[in-house]
Amino acid sequence: MSSQPPHVCKLLKVLMSKHRHGGSPLPKQAVISMAAVPSDGIGEAKDTFDEIRTSVEFPFVINYGNDSVLLNNSHFSELVDYLHDVCGWSKMKIDNMLRHYDVYNDHTF
């Protein structure tokens, strides 16, 4: 993968914390607000959200159009790898955030 866009890990953390099986897509403004992006980084965060929403580099995010996204349960393994390899999250942090998802239980690092 290419180098990460600014704020991508913060935005993914919000998507993970708000993810529910069968949940509703999350709008751009809500995700950016919950990510606590500083006011001088909001423009970059909006661009990053759009990249996450539309880029094939993020198959674990479903684009719902109208600036809304949802995590793709079918690609949790790729999400875990991204969080570990690119965002630098420890196995323990990932385990704590994802342990209640059945699709995560079989993942190996």
C-alpha positions as CSV (number, residue, x, y, z in Angstrom):
1,M,0.0,0.0,0.0
2,S,1.1,3.5,-0.5
3,S,1.8,5.9,2.3
4,Q,-1.3,6.6,4.4
5,P,-3.3,9.8,3.8
6,P,-3.4,12.2,6.7
7,H,-5.9,11.3,9.5
8,V,-6.7,7.9,8.0
9,C,-6.1,6.0,11.2
10,K,-8.2,8.4,13.3
11,L,-11.1,8.0,10.8
12,L,-10.8,4.2,10.8
13,K,-10.8,4.2,14.6
14,V,-14.1,6.1,14.6
15,L,-15.6,3.7,12.0
16,M,-14.6,0.8,14.1
17,S,-15.9,2.2,17.4
18,K,-19.3,3.0,15.7
19,H,-19.5,-0.2,13.7
20,R,-22.5,-2.5,14.4
21,H,-23.6,-5.5,12.4
22,G,-26.4,-4.3,10.2
23,G,-25.7,-0.7,11.3
24,S,-26.3,2.5,9.4
25,P,-23.7,4.2,7.2
26,L,-21.9,7.0,8.9
27,P,-21.8,10.5,7.2
28,K,-18.5,12.3,6.6
29,Q,-19.1,15.2,8.9
30,A,-20.0,13.0,11.9
31,V,-16.9,10.8,11.4
32,I,-14.6,13.8,11.2
33,S,-16.2,15.4,14.3
34,M,-15.8,12.2,16.3
35,A,-12.2,11.8,15.2
36,A,-11.4,15.1,17.0
37,V,-9.5,16.5,14.0
38,P,-8.0,19.9,14.8
39,S,-9.7,22.8,12.9
40,D,-6.6,23.4,10.7
41,G,-6.8,19.7,9.6
42,I,-10.4,19.5,8.7
43,G,-9.8,20.1,4.9
44,E,-7.3,17.3,4.9
45,A,-9.6,15.0,6.9
46,K,-12.4,15.6,4.4
47,D,-10.1,14.7,1.6
48,T,-8.9,11.6,3.5
49,F,-12.5,10.5,4.1
50,D,-13.2,10.8,0.4
51,E,-10.2,8.7,-0.4
52,I,-11.1,6.0,2.1
53,R,-14.7,6.1,0.7
54,T,-13.7,5.7,-2.9
55,S,-10.2,4.1,-3.2
56,V,-9.7,0.4,-4.0
57,E,-6.9,0.6,-1.4
58,F,-9.6,0.4,1.3
59,P,-11.8,-2.6,0.5
60,F,-12.8,-2.8,4.1
61,V,-14.9,0.4,3.7
62,I,-18.2,0.4,1.8
63,N,-19.1,3.6,-0.1
64,Y,-22.7,4.4,0.4
65,G,-22.6,7.6,-1.7
66,N,-23.7,11.0,-0.3
67,D,-20.6,11.1,1.8
68,S,-21.5,8.0,3.9
69,V,-19.5,4.9,4.7
70,L,-19.7,1.6,6.6
71,L,-17.1,-1.0,7.4
72,N,-17.3,-4.1,5.2
73,N,-17.5,-7.2,7.4
74,S,-16.2,-9.4,4.6
75,H,-12.9,-7.5,4.6
76,F,-12.1,-7.3,8.4
77,S,-8.9,-9.3,7.9
78,E,-7.6,-6.6,5.5
79,L,-8.7,-3.9,8.0
80,V,-6.8,-5.7,10.8
81,D,-3.7,-5.9,8.6
82,Y,-3.9,-2.2,7.7
83,L,-4.4,-1.1,11.3
84,H,-1.4,-3.3,12.4
85,D,1.0,-2.6,9.5
86,V,0.1,1.0,8.5
87,C,-1.4,2.5,11.6
88,G,1.0,0.7,13.9
89,W,-1.7,-0.6,16.2
90,S,-0.6,-3.4,18.6
91,K,-2.2,-6.8,18.5
92,M,-3.6,-6.1,22.0
93,K,-5.3,-2.8,20.9
94,I,-6.8,-4.5,17.8
95,D,-8.0,-7.5,20.0
96,N,-9.6,-5.1,22.4
97,M,-11.5,-3.2,19.7
98,L,-12.5,-6.2,17.5
99,R,-12.8,-9.2,19.8
100,H,-16.7,-9.1,19.8
101,Y,-16.8,-9.5,16.0
102,D,-17.0,-13.2,14.8
103,V,-15.3,-12.3,11.6
104,Y,-12.2,-11.3,13.5
105,N,-11.7,-14.4,15.7
106,D,-9.8,-16.3,13.1
107,H,-7.3,-13.6,12.1
108,T,-3.5,-14.3,12.5
109,F,-0.8,-11.8,12.4
